[in-house]
Amino acid sequence: MLLLAGFTAGAQNFEGTFTQTKTLKVSKKTFKSEGTISYTAPDQLAMLYTKPDGDFFIIDGPIVRMDLNHIAVEVNTDNNKAARSQRNAILYGVQGKYEQIAKEMDADCTVTAAKGGGKHVVIKVRKTLPKGYSGMELDYNKAGRITRMVLEEFGGISTEYLMNSK
């Protein structure tokens, strides 16, 4: 299940498409999905899947709604610290606030220049936890727009999102 110091005004709102590749590290099985994504600052994100059709992941302020594989969930992140941390990591990733992600996750953050003037960010937590994200990789283009997000979970699941904005 999705920020930049040097955050630009262009990242305030965007629409586009995404592809998702979820990898189970133990079995090396991969599952591919795709759909549309829209973001409106500061905390509105909608990922509507076209494959599989009908799935969605929505952040609406503190509320996270998702329906993945016909399992619907709604969580108020004001009342759920683990869900709030994951919600924030995704929103901050989109916003370019990777230093804030590292702070909240008690993680190390490395930023390097990428081809074309963008940035590549690697975030790795310092302590193993029972659940949540163990790390993230984020790629931004020259304009500061997110193009790739990888979420690494403690349970051995890696989810990569490739995003193309319009």
Secondary structure per residue as TSV (DSSP state, phi and psi in degrees):
chain	resnum	aa	ss	phi	psi
A	1	M	-	360.0	360.0
A	2	L	-	360.0	360.0
A	3	L	-	360.0	164.9
A	4	L	-	-152.8	123.1
A	5	A	T	-72.1	128.1
A	6	G	T	91.8	21.1
A	7	F	-	-55.7	133.9
A	8	T	-	-108.4	159.8
A	9	A	G	-61.4	-26.3
A	10	G	G	-63.3	-20.3
A	11	A	G	-88.2	2.6
A	12	Q	S	-63.9	-40.1
A	13	N	E	-145.5	141.6
A	14	F	E	-160.9	159.7
A	15	E	E	-134.1	151.5
A	16	G	E	-179.7	-156.7
A	17	T	E	-123.3	161.2
A	18	F	E	-142.2	154.3
A	19	T	E	-121.0	144.5
A	20	Q	E	-125.0	133.5
A	21	T	E	-125.7	113.6
A	22	K	E	-101.1	127.6
A	23	T	E	-120.2	127.1
A	24	L	E	-90.0	111.2
A	25	K	T	-62.5	-38.2
A	26	V	T	-65.5	-48.5
A	27	S	T	-92.6	-11.7
A	28	K	T	65.1	13.8
A	29	K	E	-71.5	143.1
A	30	T	E	-123.8	149.1
A	31	F	E	-131.2	126.1
A	32	K	E	-108.2	142.0
A	33	S	E	-141.5	167.3
A	34	E	E	-157.5	165.6
A	35	G	E	174.0	-158.8
A	36	T	E	-111.9	152.3
A	37	I	E	-132.3	141.0
A	38	S	E	-140.0	143.2
A	39	Y	E	-135.1	132.9
A	40	T	E	-129.0	122.3
A	41	A	T	-62.5	146.2
A	42	P	T	-97.4	-14.3
A	43	D	T	-147.9	41.0
A	44	Q	E	-122.4	113.9
A	45	L	E	-135.8	132.0
A	46	A	E	-131.7	123.4
A	47	M	E	-115.8	110.0
A	48	L	E	-108.7	116.6
A	49	Y	E	-81.8	136.6
A	50	T	E	-101.1	-22.1
A	51	K	E	-138.8	106.5
A	52	P	T	-75.2	136.4
A	53	D	E	-62.5	133.3
A	54	G	E	100.4	-19.5
A	55	D	E	-71.1	153.4
A	56	F	E	-155.5	158.3
A	57	F	E	-139.1	117.2
A	58	I	E	-129.9	131.5
A	59	I	E	-109.9	121.1
A	60	D	E	-127.7	86.3
A	61	G	T	65.2	-126.9
A	62	P	T	-81.4	-7.5
A	63	I	E	-93.6	130.4
A	64	V	E	-113.8	124.5
A	65	R	E	-120.3	136.9
A	66	M	E	-149.4	150.9
A	67	D	E	-138.4	100.9
A	68	L	E	-120.9	123.7
A	69	N	T	56.2	41.9
A	70	H	T	66.5	23.2
A	71	I	E	-116.1	109.4
A	72	A	E	-92.6	136.3
A	73	V	E	-139.0	141.7
A	74	E	E	-133.7	128.6
A	75	V	E	-130.3	132.9
A	76	N	E	-91.6	109.1
A	77	T	G	-71.8	-11.3
A	78	D	G	-64.8	-26.3
A	79	N	G	-108.3	5.7
A	80	N	-	-140.3	100.8
A	81	K	H	-61.0	-43.1
A	82	A	H	-64.5	-44.8
A	83	A	H	-66.3	-36.9
A	84	R	H	-63.0	-41.3
A	85	S	H	-62.3	-43.6
A	86	Q	H	-68.5	-42.2
A	87	R	H	-58.4	-48.5
A	88	N	H	-62.7	-41.0
A	89	A	H	-59.3	-42.8
A	90	I	H	-67.5	-49.3
A	91	L	H	-62.6	-46.3
A	92	Y	H	-63.4	-34.2
A	93	G	H	-62.0	-44.8
A	94	V	H	-65.0	-37.3
A	95	Q	H	-79.7	-13.7
A	96	G	T	86.3	16.2
A	97	K	-	-95.6	57.0
A	98	Y	H	-67.3	-29.0
A	99	E	H	-66.5	-34.5
A	100	Q	H	-68.0	-37.5
A	101	I	H	-59.9	-50.0
A	102	A	H	-59.1	-40.7
A	103	K	H	-63.2	-49.2
A	104	E	H	-66.6	-33.4
A	105	M	H	-90.0	-0.5
A	106	D	T	50.4	62.0
A	107	A	E	-130.6	161.0
A	108	D	E	-88.8	145.2
A	109	C	E	-130.3	125.5
A	110	T	E	-119.6	128.2
A	111	V	E	-118.0	128.1
A	112	T	E	-129.6	157.3
A	113	A	E	-72.1	144.3
A	114	A	-	-116.1	164.6
A	115	K	G	-55.2	143.9
A	116	G	G	79.0	10.4
A	117	G	G	89.8	7.2
A	118	G	-	-86.7	-165.5
A	119	K	E	-132.1	146.8
A	120	H	E	-119.0	125.8
A	121	V	E	-121.5	132.5
A	122	V	E	-121.6	127.5
A	123	I	E	-122.1	126.9
A	124	K	E	-131.2	126.4
A	125	V	E	-68.5	154.1
A	126	R	S	-87.0	-26.8
A	127	K	S	-125.6	143.1
A	128	T	-	-76.1	134.5
A	129	L	-	-121.3	164.5
A	130	P	S	-66.6	-29.1
A	131	K	S	-154.9	173.4
A	132	G	S	104.3	-165.6
A	133	Y	E	-93.0	131.5
A	134	S	E	-89.5	-18.3
A	135	G	E	-176.7	170.5
A	136	M	E	-145.5	151.5
A	137	E	E	-124.4	135.6
A	138	L	E	-133.6	134.5
A	139	D	E	-121.0	136.6
A	140	Y	E	-126.8	144.1
A	141	N	-	-81.7	-179.9
A	142	K	T	-57.8	-32.6
A	143	A	T	-80.5	-2.1
A	144	G	S	88.3	7.6
A	145	R	-	-85.4	134.5
A	146	I	E	-66.3	136.3
A	147	T	E	-120.9	-20.8
A	148	R	E	-152.7	136.9
A	149	M	E	-137.2	129.1
A	150	V	E	-119.4	125.1
A	151	L	E	-108.6	119.0
A	152	E	E	-102.5	124.9
A	153	E	E	-101.6	150.3
A	154	F	T	-58.5	-30.0
A	155	G	T	-75.3	1.3
A	156	G	S	93.5	18.4
A	157	I	E	-107.0	133.2
A	158	S	E	-118.1	130.2
A	159	T	E	-124.1	120.7
A	160	E	E	-108.4	131.9
A	161	Y	E	-116.0	126.7
A	162	L	E	-107.8	125.3
A	163	M	E	-120.4	135.0
A	164	N	E	-121.2	118.0
A	165	S	E	-97.4	153.4
A	166	K	-	-90.5	360.0
